[in-house]
Amino acid sequence: MTEAVDALEAAGAFGRQQSQLTVALTALGDVGATSRALALLRRQREAASPPGLIPHNTVLRACQRSGDARRALELLETMERAG
């Protein structure tokens, strides 16, 4: 699964397509790849069209399911700083 998400990202599939990004983040969360989901979200935030609230919430859910409260809090702080 993670290789497929990497291939999609390399092909530029997530540019302005928030729905495709959300599906990829959900898939990463479903297989327990929370670190990969966070990294993908971070790269997309640094891109020209940063992700909206739904992709961020998707990663927060992945953190919750994996029991990673620290990363969830870090993401929330990042979201607050970004406005």
C-alpha positions in Angstrom: 0.0 0.0 0.0 2.7 2.5 0.9 4.5 1.9 -2.4 1.3 2.7 -4.3 0.9 6.0 -2.4 4.6 6.8 -3.1 4.0 6.2 -6.8 0.9 8.4 -6.8 2.8 11.2 -5.1 5.7 10.9 -7.5 3.3 11.2 -10.4 1.9 14.4 -8.9 -1.5 12.9 -8.3 -2.2 14.9 -5.1 -1.6 18.4 -6.5 -5.0 20.1 -6.1 -7.0 16.9 -5.6 -7.8 16.9 -1.9 -10.1 13.9 -2.3 -7.2 11.8 -3.7 -4.9 12.9 -0.9 -7.5 12.1 1.7 -8.0 8.6 0.3 -4.2 8.0 0.3 -3.9 9.3 3.9 -6.8 7.0 5.0 -5.1 4.0 3.3 -1.9 4.8 5.1 -3.7 5.1 8.4 -5.6 1.9 7.8 -2.3 -0.1 7.5 -0.8 1.6 10.5 1.6 3.8 8.5 1.0 6.9 10.6 4.6 8.2 10.1 4.2 7.9 6.3 0.8 9.7 6.5 2.3 12.5 8.6 5.2 12.8 6.2 2.9 13.0 3.1 0.8 15.6 4.8 3.9 17.6 5.6 5.1 17.5 2.0 1.7 18.5 0.8 1.6 21.5 3.2 5.0 22.6 1.8 3.6 22.4 -1.8 1.9 25.2 -3.7 -1.6 24.1 -2.7 -1.6 23.0 0.9 -4.2 20.5 2.1 -7.4 21.6 3.8 -9.0 20.5 7.0 -10.2 17.0 5.9 -6.8 15.6 5.1 -5.5 17.0 8.4 -8.4 15.3 10.3 -7.8 12.1 8.4 -4.2 12.0 9.8 -5.5 13.0 13.3 -7.8 9.9 13.1 -4.8 7.7 12.1 -2.8 9.0 15.1 -5.8 8.3 17.4 -6.2 4.7 16.0 -2.5 4.0 16.5 -2.5 5.5 20.0 0.0 8.2 19.1 -1.2 11.2 21.1 2.1 13.0 20.9 2.0 13.2 17.1 -1.6 14.1 17.2 -0.9 17.0 19.5 2.0 18.1 17.3 -0.2 18.1 14.3 -2.9 20.1 16.1 -0.2 22.7 17.1 0.9 22.9 13.5 -2.6 23.5 12.4 -3.1 26.2 15.0 0.1 28.0 13.9 -1.0 27.8 10.3 -4.4 29.3 11.1 
